[in-house]
Amino acid sequence: MSFNCTDKDTLIAYVYGECDEALRAEVESHLRALHGRLATVEPWAAAPLEAVLRGLAGELGVGAGKLIHPTRLAVTGRGASPGLFEVLELLGRDRTLARIARLLDRLAGH
């Protein structure tokens, strides 16, 4: 079975390694960069979190969705949720970073 891993509804395939290795490596690289940036965000609030994510997407030359969708999967376990930046704010820095790190560990394990 083949998955279109750019579709937010099939993001779970990243976790289980059902995507092309190069695509999984790209997602892992983007999430690692985002994890590092999020660790320094002050204040931990929706607007600065969104600015950091969108700024990183611009630096990487990708649409914000390439970071938003895997981040949503990491922090909620789902392909859809309430507004991501509000979810991140409510979860708090430690819980958000721990959940992203957990997905990164799974991605690196393949």
C-alpha positions in Angstrom: 0.0 0.0 0.0 1.3 3.4 -0.9 0.7 6.6 1.2 0.8 10.2 0.2 2.7 11.4 3.2 2.2 15.1 2.4 -1.5 14.6 3.2 -2.3 15.6 6.8 -4.7 12.7 7.0 -1.9 10.2 6.5 0.8 11.8 8.7 0.6 8.8 11.1 2.5 7.0 8.3 5.6 9.0 9.3 5.7 7.3 12.6 5.4 3.8 11.3 7.9 4.3 8.5 5.5 3.8 5.6 6.9 6.8 3.7 9.8 7.2 1.5 13.0 7.4 3.6 14.0 10.7 2.1 10.7 12.3 3.0 10.8 10.9 6.5 14.3 12.4 6.9 13.1 15.7 5.7 10.3 15.8 8.2 12.7 14.7 10.9 15.1 17.5 10.0 12.4 20.1 10.0 11.0 19.0 13.3 14.4 19.0 14.9 15.0 22.6 13.7 11.6 23.6 15.0 12.2 21.9 18.4 15.3 23.9 18.8 13.6 27.2 18.0 10.6 26.5 20.2 12.9 25.9 23.2 13.8 29.6 23.1 10.4 31.2 22.5 9.5 34.0 25.0 6.8 34.5 26.0 5.3 31.1 25.5 2.1 32.3 23.8 0.3 31.6 20.5 1.4 34.7 18.6 5.2 34.3 19.2 4.9 30.5 18.6 3.2 31.1 15.3 5.8 33.7 14.3 8.7 31.3 15.1 7.2 28.4 13.1 6.3 30.6 10.1 9.7 32.2 10.2 11.5 28.9 10.2 9.3 27.6 7.3 10.4 30.7 5.3 14.1 30.0 6.1 13.6 26.4 5.1 11.8 27.4 1.9 8.7 25.3 2.7 5.1 26.2 3.3 4.2 26.5 7.0 2.0 23.3 6.6 5.2 21.2 6.3 5.9 22.1 9.9 2.3 22.6 11.2 1.0 19.2 10.3 3.8 17.0 11.8 3.9 19.3 14.9 0.2 18.8 15.3 0.7 15.0 15.0 3.5 15.1 17.6 1.6 17.1 20.2 -1.9 15.8 19.8 -1.5 12.4 18.2 -4.1 13.5 15.5 -4.1 15.0 12.1 -6.7 17.6 13.1 -7.0 19.7 16.2 -8.1 23.1 17.4 -5.7 25.9 16.4 -2.2 24.5 16.7 -0.6 27.6 18.3 -3.3 27.8 20.9 -2.8 24.1 21.7 1.0 24.6 22.1 0.3 27.5 24.4 -2.1 25.5 26.6 0.2 22.4 26.7 3.1 24.6 27.8 6.8 24.5 26.8 7.9 21.4 28.6 5.0 19.2 27.5 5.2 20.5 23.9 8.9 19.9 23.6 8.7 16.4 25.2 6.0 15.4 22.7 7.9 16.6 19.7 11.1 14.8 21.0 9.1 11.6 21.4 8.0 11.8 17.7 11.6 12.6 16.7 12.8 9.5 18.6 10.4 7.4 16.7 11.4 8.8 13.4 15.1 8.3 14.1 14.4 4.7 15.1 13.6 3.7 11.5 
